[in-house]
Amino acid sequence: MIHHTAYRTLARTDVAPYLAEVPSLTHLLGGRAADWSVREVSDGNLNMVWIVEGPARAVCVKQSLPHVRVDPAWSMPLDRTAFEAAYLREVEPLVPDLIARPLHFDPVQFVLVTEALRPHRVVRGMLIDGIVPTGLGAAIGRYVATTGIGTSLLAAPFETMMGRIATFAANTTLTRITVDLVMTDPFRAHPRNRPMRPELEALEWDLSCDRALAAAVARLRARFLGTPQALLHGDLHTGSIMAHDGDIRVIDGEFALCGPVGFDAGMFLANLLLSGFANPHTDGAMDEIAPFWTTFVAQAQTLWQALETAGGDVYDAWALSHADERAVPCAAWRAEIWRDMLGFCGLEMIRRTIGYAQVADYAVAPDRAREAARRHRAVTFARRLLTVPEALPSVTWLLDAAQDARREPV
């Protein structure tokens, strides 16, 4: 953890004077600090966030707090913005058009400044309002494929990858949150769980007694913690994506770690499916699943063809064993990610339905009974993803099964 003896929590009135001490940001914003407007836009659970508008430009300012923003009794280390800044430095050369450009990081105040995304909206809110951002699935498919290959041993020698693993292995607090909230608590009786009571109490108990489900969860936890395949965003849900008029940007990378590529893919897939199960009368979010996966596959194939000169130790080994059939290892890589993606998708769907930090998507239900039924269908389908992923070998099979499941009687 980084030492923070000089740290102080910024108030809204402190933000403009703070930025005025950074010449590059003063020049970017234009004018003087007195000319800038500061607006708090904190929306997530962890950090304080402000939009600062100057005569020339606007920036987004994020500061870590020594506790969870929405629960001051839950202490947190300050270094999460340091990991987000490190993540942005890693992925900016790979996907510069799909992130908020980093502008400044202060390792003492734990302040991260990026370009402001205006007039973008958070994708989750758009989906709840019935608006599907143009190109959402394809953009995230390209994002996951590009970062999944570009930060892996396919594209780099092991010396580079070991340094990357070491850097993000220190992000233990947020990784522990993922392990507990996604892969542990929802599958046992725990006070952080929030199932609808009494409607889903029996379902919660049933999950805790399902041995096949427990075995699947254990396998995925081992994959998550023991397979540093690539650098992950670590929290790639629809609340971590902003969009406007076809411009898609991924934000909030503080959960970054090295892990299996299927984790990021599964988080995104889960939140599209959750939107669909929460509102079974529209296919908007569901229609983005096929473009997401087909773009992921196409981008992976394109990048695979360019790996011969990248110096990646894993690619070199595969190339030697399949000198005349370069598509074979790429297909094997994709198959592994597909299986992981379905499993991690199931974990996320269950967590966001009965665990801590549930999705707001279910609020579209017109009454409590129908909300409970929709939640029940989502969890039932998630169990299928976890326990029998081999029954869904393609995106077509997945979509057909999901369409049937979200309208089944409960």
FENZILIN-V169292 format. One record per pair of residues at least 24 apart in sequence whose ideal C-beta (glycine too) atoms are under 6 Angstrom apart, sorted by the first residue. I is the first residue (numbers start at 0). J is the second residue. D is the distance in Angstrom with one decimal. If there is no record, write none. Layout:
BEGIN
i=I j=J d=D
i=I j=J d=D
END
This chain:
BEGIN
i=0 j=76 d=5.1
i=0 j=78 d=5.4
i=1 j=78 d=4.8
i=1 j=81 d=5.8
i=1 j=106 d=6.0
i=3 j=77 d=5.0
i=5 j=107 d=5.2
i=6 j=108 d=6.0
i=9 j=62 d=5.5
i=11 j=37 d=5.4
i=11 j=39 d=5.8
i=14 j=49 d=5.2
i=14 j=60 d=5.8
i=21 j=103 d=5.8
i=24 j=103 d=5.9
i=27 j=56 d=5.2
i=28 j=53 d=3.0
i=28 j=56 d=5.7
i=29 j=53 d=4.7
i=29 j=54 d=4.1
i=29 j=55 d=2.9
i=30 j=54 d=4.3
i=44 j=69 d=5.0
i=50 j=115 d=5.3
i=57 j=115 d=3.8
i=58 j=112 d=5.3
i=58 j=115 d=5.4
i=59 j=113 d=5.0
i=59 j=115 d=4.6
i=60 j=112 d=5.4
i=61 j=111 d=4.8
i=62 j=110 d=4.9
i=63 j=109 d=4.2
i=76 j=172 d=5.3
i=77 j=109 d=4.5
i=79 j=173 d=6.0
i=79 j=253 d=4.1
i=80 j=109 d=4.7
i=80 j=111 d=4.5
i=82 j=170 d=4.7
i=82 j=253 d=5.6
i=82 j=255 d=5.3
i=83 j=111 d=5.9
i=83 j=252 d=4.7
i=83 j=253 d=4.1
i=84 j=111 d=5.2
i=86 j=252 d=4.0
i=86 j=255 d=3.8
i=89 j=230 d=5.6
i=90 j=146 d=5.3
i=93 j=145 d=5.1
i=93 j=146 d=5.8
i=93 j=149 d=4.3
i=94 j=142 d=5.5
i=94 j=145 d=5.4
i=97 j=142 d=4.9
i=97 j=249 d=5.7
i=98 j=249 d=5.6
i=99 j=248 d=5.6
i=99 j=250 d=5.5
i=116 j=241 d=4.9
i=116 j=248 d=5.6
i=118 j=243 d=5.7
i=119 j=241 d=4.0
i=119 j=242 d=6.0
i=119 j=243 d=4.2
i=121 j=238 d=5.9
i=121 j=241 d=5.8
i=122 j=237 d=4.4
i=122 j=240 d=4.4
i=122 j=242 d=5.4
i=123 j=237 d=4.1
i=123 j=238 d=4.5
i=126 j=274 d=4.7
i=126 j=284 d=5.2
i=127 j=360 d=5.8
i=131 j=283 d=4.2
i=132 j=242 d=3.5
i=133 j=245 d=4.3
i=134 j=245 d=5.2
i=135 j=247 d=5.9
i=135 j=287 d=5.0
i=136 j=287 d=3.3
i=136 j=290 d=3.7
i=136 j=291 d=3.6
i=137 j=290 d=4.5
i=137 j=294 d=4.3
i=138 j=247 d=3.7
i=139 j=267 d=5.4
i=139 j=291 d=5.7
i=140 j=291 d=4.4
i=140 j=294 d=3.2
i=140 j=295 d=3.9
i=141 j=294 d=5.5
i=141 j=298 d=4.9
i=142 j=249 d=6.0
i=143 j=263 d=5.2
i=143 j=264 d=5.2
i=143 j=295 d=5.8
i=144 j=295 d=4.7
i=144 j=298 d=3.8
i=144 j=299 d=4.6
i=147 j=229 d=4.7
i=147 j=260 d=3.7
i=148 j=302 d=4.8
i=150 j=229 d=4.8
i=150 j=230 d=3.7
i=151 j=228 d=5.8
i=151 j=229 d=3.9
i=152 j=311 d=5.5
i=152 j=312 d=5.4
i=152 j=313 d=3.9
i=153 j=306 d=5.8
i=153 j=311 d=4.5
i=153 j=313 d=5.4
i=153 j=314 d=4.5
i=154 j=309 d=4.5
i=154 j=311 d=4.7
i=155 j=311 d=5.5
i=156 j=310 d=5.4
i=156 j=312 d=5.5
i=157 j=312 d=4.9
i=163 j=230 d=5.9
i=164 j=227 d=4.9
i=164 j=257 d=4.7
i=167 j=255 d=5.6
i=167 j=256 d=4.8
i=167 j=257 d=5.4
i=170 j=256 d=5.5
i=173 j=254 d=4.7
i=174 j=256 d=5.4
i=180 j=354 d=6.0
i=180 j=355 d=5.0
i=181 j=346 d=5.3
i=181 j=350 d=4.8
i=182 j=220 d=4.7
i=182 j=346 d=5.9
i=184 j=354 d=5.7
i=185 j=349 d=4.9
i=185 j=350 d=5.0
i=185 j=353 d=5.7
i=185 j=354 d=4.0
i=186 j=216 d=5.7
i=191 j=355 d=4.3
i=192 j=353 d=5.8
i=192 j=354 d=5.4
i=193 j=357 d=5.9
i=194 j=353 d=4.1
i=195 j=371 d=5.2
i=198 j=371 d=3.7
i=203 j=353 d=5.8
i=211 j=386 d=4.9
i=212 j=382 d=6.0
i=212 j=385 d=5.9
i=212 j=386 d=5.8
i=215 j=385 d=4.2
i=215 j=386 d=5.5
i=219 j=342 d=4.7
i=222 j=259 d=5.2
i=223 j=258 d=5.5
i=226 j=259 d=4.5
i=227 j=257 d=3.6
i=228 j=259 d=4.9
i=228 j=260 d=5.5
i=229 j=260 d=5.2
i=230 j=257 d=5.6
i=231 j=256 d=5.8
i=231 j=258 d=4.9
i=231 j=262 d=5.7
i=231 j=263 d=5.0
i=232 j=263 d=5.3
i=235 j=263 d=4.6
i=235 j=266 d=4.5
i=235 j=267 d=5.0
i=236 j=266 d=5.4
i=236 j=270 d=4.4
i=237 j=270 d=4.4
i=259 j=339 d=5.0
i=260 j=336 d=5.1
i=261 j=336 d=4.5
i=261 j=339 d=2.6
i=261 j=340 d=4.2
i=261 j=343 d=5.8
i=262 j=343 d=4.9
i=264 j=340 d=4.2
i=265 j=340 d=4.4
i=265 j=343 d=2.9
i=265 j=344 d=4.1
i=266 j=347 d=5.4
i=268 j=344 d=4.5
i=269 j=344 d=4.3
i=269 j=347 d=3.6
i=269 j=348 d=4.8
i=272 j=401 d=6.0
i=273 j=348 d=5.9
i=273 j=351 d=5.8
i=273 j=358 d=5.4
i=273 j=360 d=5.6
i=274 j=360 d=5.1
i=275 j=405 d=5.9
i=276 j=373 d=5.6
i=276 j=376 d=5.7
i=276 j=377 d=4.0
i=276 j=405 d=4.7
i=277 j=360 d=3.8
i=277 j=361 d=4.7
i=277 j=363 d=5.9
i=277 j=373 d=5.7
i=278 j=363 d=5.0
i=279 j=405 d=4.7
i=279 j=406 d=5.5
i=289 j=394 d=5.5
i=292 j=394 d=4.5
i=303 j=329 d=4.5
i=338 j=388 d=5.5
i=341 j=384 d=4.7
i=341 j=388 d=4.3
i=342 j=385 d=5.7
i=344 j=384 d=5.6
i=345 j=381 d=4.1
i=345 j=384 d=3.6
i=345 j=385 d=3.9
i=348 j=377 d=5.5
i=348 j=381 d=3.8
i=349 j=378 d=5.6
i=349 j=381 d=4.8
i=352 j=377 d=5.2
i=352 j=378 d=5.4
i=372 j=409 d=4.5
i=375 j=409 d=4.9
i=376 j=404 d=5.9
i=376 j=405 d=5.5
i=380 j=404 d=4.2
END
